[in-house]
Amino acid sequence: MHWLFVTLRPTVNHVVITPQRNIVTRTWGSSVGRKAIVAVTGAIFLLYVVAHMLGNLKIFFGIEAFDAYSQHLREIGEAVFGYEGVLWIARVVLLSALVLHVAASFSLWRRARRARPVRYQHRQALEGSYAARTMRWGGVIIGLFVIYHVLDLTTGTLNPLPGESSAYTKLVASFDRWYVALFYILAVVALGFHIRHGLWSAIQTLGGNSALRQNALKGLALAVAVVITVGFAIVPLSVMFGLVR
Ligand code: HEM
């Protein structure tokens, strides 16, 4: 069959013409390109997650501070983009990044699986497959969590205080149920594992991993993950233990 495609390829004076590929097909078409897509979209999430975690800590400044912050998110750039305009731009960017992140990771995973039909034998490779499994399942847990989370605290659909209650009262009402607080804590622990491994792989992909700096960079990825996990988990924990009412 191969000879058929060879003879059908377009030629000029017997020189084979390779069709021009634009930057999108070139990036998606190579595994390095898809790894870069995962890394860049991952960096967008990391920035969002850090900003969100810092914003959440406003809960310790009281109800007025937290609700004012929630209101402020809707009013940023109002003069140019209208009420909630910037928020909607951020939502579209995050959702597009999510689609690309999942599609590129999934396609890389499928490619690796096709290339390796026989299971790993030695230790280092086993560790690699453990990390990949943790990333896959961690990603699924985080995805399900975000869906629940938006229905809980943004739309209020699954919140005990739906309707027009403030961001602060919705948050406290939600975490007053210990099993919901626990679910949030488990989700942010899964997020921590995902960030630690994701950051570490991204550093390796970008070539910043000389043998000398390897341990320092691994430590940095772990530190970022721990700070983010603790920074998020402290909010449901504080409601559970009555420090935030
Ligand atoms: C204990 C941890 C968390 C708390 C207490 C929390 C709190 C909140 C609150 C109060 C809102 C509503 C803000 C408002 O409408 O003014 C919100 C929205 C949101 N959070 Fe979280 N969050 C947590 C973890 C996370 C994590 C880990 C992620 C992502 C991985 C995340 C992603 C989002 C998203 C996407 C929205 C919707 C933004 C929008 O469309 O308006 N949150 N969060």
Boltz pocket constraint, residues with backbone or C-beta under 6 A from the ligand:
constraints:
  - pocket:
      binder: B
      contacts: [[A, 49], [A, 52], [A, 56], [A, 70], [A, 71], [A, 73], [A, 87], [A, 91], [A, 142], [A, 146], [A, 149], [A, 150], [A, 153], [A, 154], [A, 167], [A, 171], [A, 184], [A, 185], [A, 187], [A, 188], [A, 191], [A, 232], [A, 233], [A, 235], [A, 236]]
      max_distance: 6.0
